[in-house]
């Protein structure tokens, strides 16, 4: 797994203070669509290694992050750049759609 596990302790360091764009997958173990998109997220982490950081936030275990970013449906994928949220998508999306967003941040 090349994604980073992001939690309340490391969110600021790994996401907000990152010098490169960050893709954050908000998910939960019981979520079917989250399981469907997980391999896509893993592939993106490998493809963009060194240029984009990819991480996962378990919404059940990190409720304060989920609340702060108003995560009401999962999977939600948020894209961060320059210390702030740049874009958000909700639900399963194709790898092609996700790559377009990532490429626009590079």
N, C-alpha and C positions, 0 to 999 in steps of 0.2 A: 504494500500500500504506500503510495507516494504522497497521499494527502496528509495534511497535518490535522491532528485532533485539536480543535479550538474549544476552549472553555472560558469560564469567567476569569480565571487567573491569568491566562495568556492572551486574551482577545486584544487588548490594547497593543501589546508588543507585536504579536503576529499579524494583526490586521491593520489597525490604525497607524502604527508606526512603521509599516512596511515601506521599503523604498521602491517596490515593484507592485503592480496591480495584484489584488487578491480576489479570488473567487471563493465565496463561502456558501456551502450547501447546508441549509437548515433542514434537519431530518429527525426521524424517530424510528426505533427498531420495529415498531408495529405498523408502520406506514408502507403499504404495498407499492405505490408509485415511487416512494423513496428508494425501495429496493431495485426498482426497474432502472432508475437513473444512476444508481451507484456505479455500475461499470463504466458508464459514459464519463462520469466525474473522474474516475480513476484514470481513464485513457487521456483525458485532458491534462491531468496532473503530470503524466509522463511526457506528453507531447510538448507542453509549455514549460517544462522544468527549467529553472534558472531565469525565466522571463516573467512568469506569473506564478504566484503562490496559490495553492488550492488547499482549502481546509473544510472540515466538517464540524458543525455544531449540533450536538444532540439536544433537541429542544426540551426534552423531558428533564435532562440533567442541568440545563443552563437557562432557567426560566427568566433570569434578569436580562440576559442578552436578547432573548426572544421577545420579551416585553418591550425593551428599549427600541428595537427595530420593528415593532408591531407585526410580528410573525403570527398570522392567524390561520394560515393554511400551509401545509407542507406537501411535497418539497417546495421550499422557496430558495432560490439561488440569488444571492446578492453579490454585486461586483463593486469592489472598493478601489478607489484610486485617490492619491493625494490626501489621505486621512479622512475621506468621507465616502459615503455610499454614492455610487455613480449610476447604478441601475439595479433593477430587481425583476425577476420573473417568478411566476408561481405555477406549479404543476410540471408535468413531464414535458421536456422540450428535446428536440433532436440534437445530436452532436453538432450538426451543421449550424443550427440556430445559435447554440452556445458559442461556437467558434467565431461567428460574426460579431458577437458582443465583445468577446475577449480581444479579437483583432482590433476592434475600434478603440480599445483602451491602450493599446501598445503604441 
